Amino acid sequence: MSYSRLLPVLLLPVCLVASASESNRQFAVETRSTLRADQLIGDQRKLLAQQWGLNEEEWDRYRALMQGPLGIYSPNLDPLSALGIEARNNAERQRYALLQVDAEAARVEKLLVYQRAYDQAWANRHPNMKLVSLPPLSSPVTSPHAERKAVFVRFNCPECVARVRQLQGAGTKFDLYVVDSQQDEKRVRHWAQNAGITADKIRNGSITINHDNGRWESTQDKGDFPAVMHKVNGAWMRQ
C-alpha cells in the first residue's frame, strides 16, 4: 500500500484539531475582554451612583427616566432632581430632597471657597479695577401692586437675551428662571449681566434671578424659549 495516498487523510484530523484549538483560544480572549469591559462599566456605574449618594438600582432608574419624556424636556437634569420629580411615593421624594439639600450645601461651600480665591486673584492682578458682580441669586417675591411675570430662559439663546432686555425697557417686573442651569451661579450671573440686569434692579425687587429647579416642568403650553408666563387659575400659562 502507498503511504502517500494516506497522508491527506491523516493530516485532516490534525488540521481540524489545530483549528478548534485556535477557535477556543480566540473565544477565551474575547470572553476575557468582554468580562473586563463589563467590569469597567460596572465600576463606573457604581462610582457615578455613589457620587450622588445613590445605589446602583437608583442610578439605573435615573438613566431609564432620562431615556423617556423627562429626558426630552430636560436633557441636562441632574439625577436627584429627576428621581425627585418622578418619585413614586412621599418617602422617595423626601429622600431625594434631603440628598439634594446636602449636595447643594457641599457644592455652595466649594463655590464660596473658590470665589474667595478668585476675588483675591483679581485684587492681586488688577488692584485698580473694580470687580463687577451681581447680588446672590434671589427668591421670587410677590408684589401687591402689579402682576409679576415669570420669564423662563436658557443658555445659548440670543432671543432670550433680547426678550429680557425688552421687558426691562418696558419697566416690567418679573422673576427670571434659568432652565437647566445645573445650579451654576457664576454662569447664571454672567448671563444676567449680558442681558442688562443690574444689581439695583435686583436689590429693589423689580427682578429676581433664580434656578429653574423643575418649575418649567410644571408649566403648560411650553413651546420655545424665551417664555413669558403669567398665572391663570393657579397655573402658569404663556403670555
Phi, psi and omega per residue, in radians:
M1 nan 2.487 -3.136
S2 -1.539 2.157 -3.140
Y3 -1.252 -0.374 3.140
S4 -1.130 -0.502 3.109
R5 -1.276 -0.431 -3.118
L6 -1.479 -0.323 -2.993
L7 -1.017 -0.847 3.121
P8 -1.045 -0.633 -3.139
V9 -1.167 -0.676 -3.136
L10 -1.249 -0.572 -3.106
L11 -1.308 -0.470 -3.058
L12 -1.026 -0.852 3.118
P13 -1.108 -0.628 3.135
V14 -1.080 -0.774 3.112
C15 -1.071 -0.732 3.133
L16 -1.095 -0.723 3.133
V17 -1.121 -0.765 3.132
A18 -1.093 -0.754 3.136
S19 -1.111 -0.722 3.131
A20 -1.128 -0.711 -3.139
S21 -1.113 -0.752 3.127
E22 -1.123 -0.686 3.115
S23 -1.127 -0.704 3.125
N24 -1.113 -0.738 3.131
R25 -1.112 -0.758 3.132
Q26 -1.093 -0.718 3.113
F27 -1.096 -0.709 3.140
A28 -1.132 -0.732 3.126
V29 -1.104 -0.803 3.132
E30 -1.111 -0.663 3.124
T31 -1.117 -0.780 3.128
R32 -1.113 -0.682 3.119
S33 -1.111 -0.735 3.125
T34 -1.124 -0.735 3.130
L35 -1.114 -0.709 3.110
R36 -1.128 -0.726 3.119
A37 -1.112 -0.751 3.116
D38 -1.095 -0.666 3.135
Q39 -1.144 -0.735 3.122
L40 -1.115 -0.742 3.111
I41 -1.110 -0.736 3.124
G42 -1.120 -0.709 3.120
D43 -1.146 -0.729 3.131
Q44 -1.137 -0.719 3.121
R45 -1.067 -0.749 3.133
K46 -1.145 -0.737 -3.137
L47 -1.124 -0.791 3.134
L48 -1.069 -0.723 3.116
A49 -1.101 -0.774 -3.113
Q50 -1.113 -0.594 -3.133
Q51 -1.086 -0.441 3.123
W52 -1.823 0.099 -3.124
G53 1.317 0.420 -3.086
L54 -1.909 2.830 2.966
N55 -1.651 3.036 -3.032
E56 -1.155 -0.593 3.123
E57 -1.145 -0.683 3.110
E58 -1.173 -0.664 3.104
W59 -1.105 -0.726 3.115
D60 -1.102 -0.665 3.123
R61 -1.169 -0.688 3.075
Y62 -1.037 -0.815 -3.138
R63 -1.076 -0.684 3.123
A64 -1.147 -0.727 3.127
L65 -1.078 -0.673 -3.102
M66 -1.285 -0.176 3.035
Q67 -1.507 -0.142 -3.108
G68 -1.837 -2.746 -3.095
P69 -0.994 -0.640 -3.126
L70 -1.030 -0.724 3.135
G71 -1.214 -0.460 3.090
I72 -1.283 -0.795 -3.125
Y73 -1.259 -0.665 -3.087
S74 -2.335 1.358 -3.029
P75 -1.142 -0.349 -3.114
N76 -1.896 0.363 -3.094
L77 -1.191 2.361 -3.125
D78 -1.289 2.800 -3.067
P79 -1.023 -0.725 -3.075
L80 -1.203 -0.709 3.091
S81 -1.134 -0.763 -3.127
A82 -1.075 -0.835 -3.125
L83 -1.186 -0.603 3.116
G84 -1.199 -0.753 3.114
I85 -1.093 -0.679 -3.105
E86 -1.738 0.415 -3.140
A87 -1.018 2.477 -3.096
R88 -1.571 -0.191 3.097
N89 -2.806 3.007 -3.073
N90 -1.166 -0.586 3.134
A91 -1.094 -0.767 3.087
E92 -1.091 -0.756 -3.103
R93 -1.054 -0.772 3.127
Q94 -1.148 -0.684 3.139
R95 -1.063 -0.839 -3.102
Y96 -1.234 -0.558 3.083
A97 -1.113 -0.773 3.127
L98 -1.147 -0.739 3.100
L99 -1.058 -0.697 -3.110
Q100 -1.230 -0.648 3.082
V101 -1.064 -0.802 3.136
D102 -1.120 -0.746 -3.140
A103 -1.132 -0.706 -3.134
E104 -1.165 -0.705 3.119
A105 -1.075 -0.751 3.131
A106 -1.151 -0.701 -3.129
R107 -1.169 -0.729 3.133
V108 -1.124 -0.690 3.108
E109 -1.062 -0.758 3.092
K110 -1.107 -0.705 -3.140
L111 -1.098 -0.738 -3.138
L112 -1.145 -0.696 3.104
V113 -1.080 -0.780 3.127
Y114 -1.180 -0.660 -3.141
Q115 -1.075 -0.700 3.107
R116 -1.119 -0.696 3.102
A117 -1.148 -0.687 3.123
Y118 -1.126 -0.802 3.138
D119 -1.055 -0.703 3.128
Q120 -1.163 -0.717 3.109
A121 -1.097 -0.706 3.116
W122 -1.101 -0.777 -3.134
A123 -1.087 -0.625 3.140
N124 -1.257 -0.721 -3.083
R125 -1.419 -0.638 -3.050
H126 -2.306 1.185 -3.059
P127 -1.104 -0.373 -3.089
N128 -1.774 0.057 3.135
M129 -1.935 2.263 3.140
K130 -1.390 2.312 3.100
L131 -1.413 2.024 -3.125
V132 -1.445 2.302 3.125
S133 -2.632 2.715 3.068
L134 -1.654 2.808 3.040
P135 -1.102 2.937 3.116
P136 -1.013 2.699 3.082
L137 -0.982 2.454 -2.974
S138 -1.993 3.049 3.101
S139 -1.773 2.579 3.133
P140 -1.027 2.519 3.094
V141 -2.075 2.771 -3.141
T142 -1.915 2.150 3.111
S143 -1.656 2.233 -3.141
P144 -1.359 -0.208 -3.033
H145 -1.717 -0.416 -3.084
A146 -2.590 2.564 3.115
E147 -1.221 2.278 3.114
R148 -1.610 2.525 3.077
K149 -1.663 2.733 2.960
A150 -1.953 2.140 -3.088
V151 -1.992 2.025 -3.130
F152 -1.743 2.187 -3.122
V153 -2.331 3.009 3.016
R154 -2.539 2.900 3.140
F155 -1.146 2.841 3.087
N156 0.960 0.784 -3.125
C157 -2.373 1.563 -3.139
P158 -1.003 -0.597 3.125
E159 -1.113 -0.561 3.127
C160 -1.159 -0.773 3.118
V161 -1.058 -0.804 -3.122
A162 -1.091 -0.716 -3.116
R163 -1.176 -0.706 3.125
V164 -1.134 -0.706 3.077
R165 -1.114 -0.672 3.132
Q166 -1.126 -0.766 3.139
L167 -1.092 -0.713 3.118
Q168 -1.130 -0.701 3.125
G169 -1.083 -0.519 3.126
A170 -1.517 0.001 3.137
G171 1.298 0.365 -3.114
T172 -1.315 2.359 3.036
K173 -1.591 2.316 -3.084
F174 -2.698 2.799 3.042
D175 -1.861 2.080 -3.088
L176 -1.605 2.262 3.095
Y177 -2.100 2.155 3.122
V178 -1.677 1.985 -3.072
V179 -1.393 2.430 3.126
D180 0.989 0.722 -3.125
S181 -1.353 -0.242 -3.099
Q182 0.993 0.514 3.099
Q183 0.999 0.500 -3.098
D184 -1.569 1.556 -3.089
E185 -1.026 -0.752 -3.076
K186 -1.050 -0.769 -3.119
R187 -1.223 -0.655 3.121
V188 -1.125 -0.775 -3.139
R189 -1.121 -0.663 3.095
H190 -1.134 -0.716 3.112
W191 -1.080 -0.769 -3.117
A192 -1.102 -0.701 3.091
Q193 -1.073 -0.746 3.120
N194 -1.112 -0.494 3.139
A195 -1.498 0.074 3.070
G196 1.463 0.206 3.118
I197 -1.379 2.110 -3.094
T198 -1.745 2.857 3.137
A199 -1.091 -0.606 -3.125
D200 -1.104 -0.676 -3.137
K201 -1.155 -0.534 3.112
I202 -1.362 -0.713 -3.116
R203 -1.132 -0.656 -3.121
N204 -1.478 0.000 3.017
G205 1.484 0.056 -3.123
S206 -1.259 -0.433 3.104
I207 -2.387 2.441 2.959
T208 -2.127 2.614 3.129
I209 -2.053 2.233 -3.003
N210 -2.475 2.600 2.891
H211 -1.248 2.551 -3.114
D212 -1.128 -0.781 3.113
N213 0.909 0.662 3.047
G214 1.567 -0.028 -3.120
R215 -1.104 -0.626 -3.133
W216 -1.010 -0.553 -3.138
E217 -1.172 -0.410 -3.076
S218 -1.579 -0.076 -3.115
T219 -1.461 2.851 3.083
Q220 -1.980 2.787 3.120
D221 0.936 0.983 -3.014
K222 -1.102 -1.110 -3.133
G223 1.165 -2.705 -3.071
D224 -1.563 2.971 3.053
F225 -1.687 2.613 0.005
P226 -1.348 2.815 3.123
A227 -2.240 2.016 3.058
V228 -1.701 2.066 -3.003
M229 -2.059 2.694 2.975
H230 -2.445 2.818 -3.040
K231 -1.531 2.334 3.035
V232 -2.247 2.004 -3.096
N233 0.921 0.711 3.072
G234 1.440 -0.023 -3.138
A235 -1.996 2.490 3.118
W236 -1.340 2.222 3.126
M237 -2.226 2.554 3.132
R238 -1.169 2.394 -3.141
Q239 -1.342 nan nan
